Amino acid sequence: MEYRRLGRTNYKVSILTIGGFGPGVYPDAQAAIKAVENAISEGLNMIDIAPSYAEAEIRLGPLIKKYRDRLVVAEKTLERTYEGAWRELKTTLSRFGVNSLDIYQFHAVGSLEELNKIFSEKGAAKAFLEARDQGLIKFIGITVHADMRVALKALEMFDFDTILIPVYAAAMTMPRPENDFRPVLKVAMDRDIGVIAIKSIAKRRYVGEKRYTTWYEPFDTQEDIDMAVWYTLSQEPVATYAMAGDIRLWPMILSAGKRFKKLSLEEQSKVVEVFREKGAKPLFPENL
Ligand SMILES: NC(=O)c1ccc[n+]([C@@H]2O[C@H](COP(=O)([O-])OP(=O)(O)OC[C@H]3O[C@@H](n4cnc5c(N)ncnc54)[C@H](OP(=O)(O)O)[C@@H]3O)[C@@H](O)[C@H]2O)c1
């Protein structure tokens, strides 16, 4: 497994990250825990998790404590107020039984109104800064998935250490300001902000039966997953991709990660074309 520097955090993270949503929602808790242990044994050293991922924190808390020295733990909160963020951070720390988190992120920020709330006098940012001063969190990040213009605005408003955004080939079948990750990657590159990618294997919103716990229809053959994961990991400065939210897809994603090959620009365009022919579409904006 390849490891990359996660921007200014200087963490050397595996190019695949354990995404917490999948193990949180999978019906069989033991299978979910086993999937995470397997990912760790394959060399993954970063986990992305949130209180809102169903059972994830409860199920994976003991593993996080057990492997604390080996894992970069990226947590988040949907709370936007000072009190709410403090309350949630303390709950997470006690649930995991750890003294600190590596990265704490404003989770799923979707609008300028939310950004303004976070950075207002009684907003969550104040709690994050205090927690960082007290050594409870080391780095501050943000996650944005619906509108890359909001991500750009956030990077103007605060000097984030990391950003988590969708970086996926299907977006490039119809680039729009909402889904175009390239300007965000450019800012991240210029300012040495660590980039965590999501949605790599997304094909489109579900058109038929919902066969996976991912909220989008994923590519689900090894060949397509290879192309999707390699496309994402070929975009600079993406450091790592958080594996999709259905643990049944993880073996193919792990295989793609272990065999990662950097794609040339020509190969990347080819992936977008092939995916377009297969019916891939961006997830945002919603009604494309
Ligand atoms: N904002 C984030 O921090 C974020 C977003 C997506 C994924 N991830 C990470 O990446 C891993 C893989 O996830 P994925 O992106 O490939 O998606 P996925 O497999 O479907 O995993 C579920 C993720 O989809 C998002 N989601 C659920 N319903 C949604 C909706 N109606 N509209 C937009 N987003 C929706 C959730 O984002 P939320 O986390 O925002 O609830 C959730 O994390 C997850 O396990 C998680 O660790 C993080």
Ligand as a Chemical Component Dictionary entry (heavy atoms), coordinates in Angstrom:
data_LIG
# 
_chem_comp.id                   LIG 
_chem_comp.type                 NON-POLYMER 
_chem_comp.pdbx_formal_charge   0 
_chem_comp.three_letter_code    LIG 
# 
loop_
_chem_comp_atom.comp_id 
_chem_comp_atom.atom_id 
_chem_comp_atom.alt_atom_id 
_chem_comp_atom.type_symbol 
_chem_comp_atom.charge 
_chem_comp_atom.model_Cartn_x 
_chem_comp_atom.model_Cartn_y 
_chem_comp_atom.model_Cartn_z 
_chem_comp_atom.pdbx_ordinal 
LIG N1  N1  N 0  -19.037 14.935 4.700  1  
LIG C1  C1  C 0  -18.202 13.953 5.003  2  
LIG O1  O1  O 0  -17.394 14.078 5.869  3  
LIG C2  C2  C 0  -18.284 12.705 4.243  4  
LIG C3  C3  C 0  -19.226 12.608 3.248  5  
LIG C4  C4  C 0  -19.317 11.430 2.564  6  
LIG C5  C5  C 0  -18.487 10.397 2.911  7  
LIG N2  N2  N 1  -17.570 10.499 3.872  8  
LIG C6  C6  C 0  -16.665 9.388  4.195  9  
LIG O2  O2  O 0  -16.407 8.640  3.048  10 
LIG C7  C7  C 0  -16.840 7.306  3.210  11 
LIG C8  C8  C 0  -17.412 6.833  1.912  12 
LIG O3  O3  O 0  -18.563 7.567  1.597  13 
LIG P1  P1  P 0  -19.038 7.915  0.133  14 
LIG O4  O4  O 0  -18.865 9.317  -0.139 15 
LIG O5  O5  O -1 -18.434 6.959  -0.809 16 
LIG O6  O6  O 0  -20.620 7.745  0.261  17 
LIG P2  P2  P 0  -21.375 6.470  0.772  18 
LIG O7  O7  O 0  -20.623 5.275  0.424  19 
LIG O8  O8  O 0  -22.777 6.530  0.351  20 
LIG O9  O9  O 0  -21.278 6.714  2.325  21 
LIG C9  C9  C 0  -22.232 7.427  2.998  22 
LIG C10 C10 C 0  -21.936 8.882  2.927  23 
LIG O10 O10 O 0  -22.820 9.454  1.997  24 
LIG C11 C11 C 0  -23.264 10.692 2.452  25 
LIG N3  N3  N 0  -24.696 10.836 2.177  26 
LIG C12 C12 C 0  -25.702 10.070 2.624  27 
LIG N4  N4  N 0  -26.867 10.497 2.128  28 
LIG C13 C13 C 0  -26.588 11.569 1.348  29 
LIG C14 C14 C 0  -27.372 12.443 0.556  30 
LIG N5  N5  N 0  -28.693 12.299 0.449  31 
LIG N6  N6  N 0  -26.756 13.440 -0.097 32 
LIG C15 C15 C 0  -25.433 13.579 0.000  33 
LIG N7  N7  N 0  -24.652 12.778 0.724  34 
LIG C16 C16 C 0  -25.209 11.789 1.391  35 
LIG C17 C17 C 0  -23.009 10.749 3.930  36 
LIG O11 O11 O 0  -22.259 11.923 4.049  37 
LIG P3  P3  P 0  -22.056 12.669 5.386  38 
LIG O12 O12 O 0  -20.788 12.159 5.942  39 
LIG O13 O13 O 0  -21.960 14.077 4.998  40 
LIG O14 O14 O 0  -23.229 12.362 6.273  41 
LIG C18 C18 C 0  -22.186 9.500  4.245  42 
LIG O15 O15 O 0  -20.921 9.749  4.773  43 
LIG C19 C19 C 0  -17.828 7.334  4.366  44 
LIG O16 O16 O 0  -17.810 6.133  5.079  45 
LIG C20 C20 C 0  -17.276 8.455  5.192  46 
LIG O17 O17 O 0  -16.262 7.965  6.043  47 
LIG C21 C21 C 0  -17.458 11.654 4.556  48 
# 
loop_
_chem_comp_bond.comp_id 
_chem_comp_bond.atom_id_1 
_chem_comp_bond.atom_id_2 
_chem_comp_bond.value_order 
_chem_comp_bond.pdbx_ordinal 
LIG N1  C1  SING 1  
LIG C1  O1  DOUB 2  
LIG C1  C2  SING 3  
LIG C2  C3  SING 4  
LIG C2  C21 DOUB 5  
LIG C3  C4  DOUB 6  
LIG C4  C5  SING 7  
LIG C5  N2  DOUB 8  
LIG N2  C6  SING 9  
LIG N2  C21 SING 10 
LIG C6  O2  SING 11 
LIG C6  C20 SING 12 
LIG O2  C7  SING 13 
LIG C7  C8  SING 14 
LIG C7  C19 SING 15 
LIG C8  O3  SING 16 
LIG O3  P1  SING 17 
LIG P1  O4  DOUB 18 
LIG P1  O5  SING 19 
LIG P1  O6  SING 20 
LIG O6  P2  SING 21 
LIG P2  O7  DOUB 22 
LIG P2  O8  SING 23 
LIG P2  O9  SING 24 
LIG O9  C9  SING 25 
LIG C9  C10 SING 26 
LIG C10 O10 SING 27 
LIG C10 C18 SING 28 
LIG O10 C11 SING 29 
LIG C11 N3  SING 30 
LIG C11 C17 SING 31 
LIG N3  C12 SING 32 
LIG N3  C16 SING 33 
LIG C12 N4  DOUB 34 
LIG N4  C13 SING 35 
LIG C13 C14 SING 36 
LIG C13 C16 DOUB 37 
LIG C14 N5  SING 38 
LIG C14 N6  DOUB 39 
LIG N6  C15 SING 40 
LIG C15 N7  DOUB 41 
LIG N7  C16 SING 42 
LIG C17 O11 SING 43 
LIG C17 C18 SING 44 
LIG O11 P3  SING 45 
LIG P3  O12 DOUB 46 
LIG P3  O13 SING 47 
LIG P3  O14 SING 48 
LIG C18 O15 SING 49 
LIG C19 O16 SING 50 
LIG C19 C20 SING 51 
LIG C20 O17 SING 52 
# 
